[in-house]
Each structure stands twice: as structure tokens, then as C-alpha cells.
């Protein structure tokens, strides 16, 4: 009998802690999605630990990581070679995202043919064009999570070009990175007050790029800090500095979670909460990369392995935490109930990682400049 093998990480030349943060982020998403599955104990979600069940926060962590890592790698490539190949960048992104993404769409297409599952033509158009983030949540749960991939891909159509045009003009880049943050704050206010006509509803909701580009921009900004001021940051984090940074980061993440419980402060949370959380996480991210020894759990083998699987887990999990009735079934099944739905999610994710992600690693490496 063939044993199920888990991914073995290649730690050479990798920034520490990133896979661990990916693992934590996907765990938050899985816990959040568990709330809608049969047999989930609702009393697990209390005011003290509600951050563990905030799937939107987990996704924003992913946004910050993505903005940071891609920008940092582009800056390192430019520093080594004096140029960056946009063609190679987009080929790497396509090989990273599309194989698993297309496989998922093929599977839900088969489910639509052979089961009672159905999603509208408009939703399919959104899935196939990375524009699902402009559609309302009523477009369907099974592929609704693809909004986050849409936000990322839209951001990366623009960002690398801007980065390369202005790479020698750091101050101008910093000002430009502030623009999506300001847009997000204004958009949050508009959403909070419902200050928009119905025709613009596709732009003003929680999954719109207008209110999510800020997290990616915060990650990009953190990458510039790491690239330009690494030695200064290490000096700041010496002795007690690392604990101060950790405290500030945690405070900025936790504060919005609990501001929403106070009526007088709800508006502050609605406008600034998401950006504060993204900033707090960026502080933790930089600290964990530069001082990984105090983040040992993030760099443990199980967390690294889970982080490697995180993309495949995120893509496939939505099938198993959906309501069984969307597939035309009349009774609940264990693999779509809590905690049973974790098992097929992880099995399919491992198959996806080994069958689709890992075989393309060498091909992707061909498009990294030497």
C-alpha cells in the first residue's frame, strides 16, 4: 500500500517564516468556513477568540504576504541584474496560479453537468476572467472564494509595470503605494454609509479591489523597507526592539477586531480597521523574517509543510464546506460536515500539490533570471 507523502520543503534561499504565516492564514480561513458546516459547535466562537474565525482577516494576511514576496523578489532581481523581465514575471505567475485554478474550474464544471450543482453564466464569466470580485456574493458560494485570486491578478497586471518604470524614484513609488490605501479608506466610508448608487454596487462591497488593494500595497511597501533598509531594521529589532515591534503588530491586528464591539468606535473600525490589521501583520512579517529565532513555531516542519499546501487547500476547500444541497443531495454527508470535511480537503490538496504545483517548479525556475 502506497503511503501518503507530505511535501518536503526546500529551505535553500527561502525567506524564513513565510510558509508558517501562510499556514496560519489558511487555518484561519478553514476555521471560518467551518462555521457554516453541519455539526460545527457554535459555542466555539466567542468574543475572546473570534479572530481565529475571521476568514477575511486570513485572506488579508495572504494579500500582504503576496505583495511583499513578489515585490521583494522583483527588487532583488533588479538589484542583481539591473533589469526585470516582465515576460518572465507573468509566465511565472501563470504557472503558479493557472494549473490548480483551471483544474478547480474543470471539476466544478463536471459537478454542474453530473450533479444538481448550478452557477450562472455571469458567475462563470467572472471565474474565467478573474473578475468575480466585481460580482455580489449571491453569485454562488462554491466559487465565491476566487474573488481573492481576482484581486491579486488585477493588482499584478498594473504593479510590476509601475514598479519598473519608477524603480529609481523611491519617493514617487511610496506616494503611489499610498494611493490604494487612501482609496480603500474612502471606499470603506462609502460602503459604511451606503453612499453609492445601486449601479456601482459591484465596486463598493467587501470583496472589491477598491477595498483590498491596500493590503497588497502594504505588503509592497514592507518589501521596499526590507530591500532598502534591512541593516537598519535589524538594528532596530535588536534587544527589546523585536518585542516592541511584535507588540505593536499584534495591537494593530487585534484592535479592529474589538473596536467593532463598541458602538462609539464602530465607524473607526469600518474605515481604518482593515488597513490597520494589514499594517500590523506587515510589522510581524518583517520581524519574523529578520528575527526568525523568536518565531520558532512558524518555522517548524509541520507549519512549513502546511504553508506549501496552502494555495491548493484554499482553492479546493470551498467544495467540501459548501451546503450539500447545492449538489442536489437530500441528506448531509460526513465529508461536508465538521470536522470530516477537513479530510477530503487535505487529501485533494496534497494530490493537487504533487500533481499540479510541484511538477511545474522546475519549469517556473526557468523563467527566473540567473
Beta strands, then each sheet from edge to edge (+ up, - down):
end
